[in-house]
Amino acid sequence: MEVLEQKKLVNIINEYNKIDSAIVKSNITKYINRSEYKGNNQELADKVGLNINTIYLYRQPKKRTNISFESALKVSNVLGISILDLMK
């Protein structure tokens, strides 16, 4: 990875860490509901490499959950979206 790419990644991580986790959770739910994984949390969990209970927790808007940048990045990759889409 080039130095410029690394700097951009660090900036994205810093911005991600400033965002309210409720925004990320809301966006994860929105994009899962638009995806082929809408009704299949187990398949999504398997593809992302997370426990199915973690996926359920991510999709529960009233439960306060901090989603790590790494996990959010994995979810966004499986859903075919940019990590930036989860941060809007």
Buried (B, 14 or more C-beta within 10 A) or exposed (E): EEEEEEEEBEEBBEEBEEBEEEEBBBBBBEBBEEBEBEEBBEBBBBBBEBEBEBBEBBBEEEEEBEBEBEBBBBBBEBBEBEBEBBBE
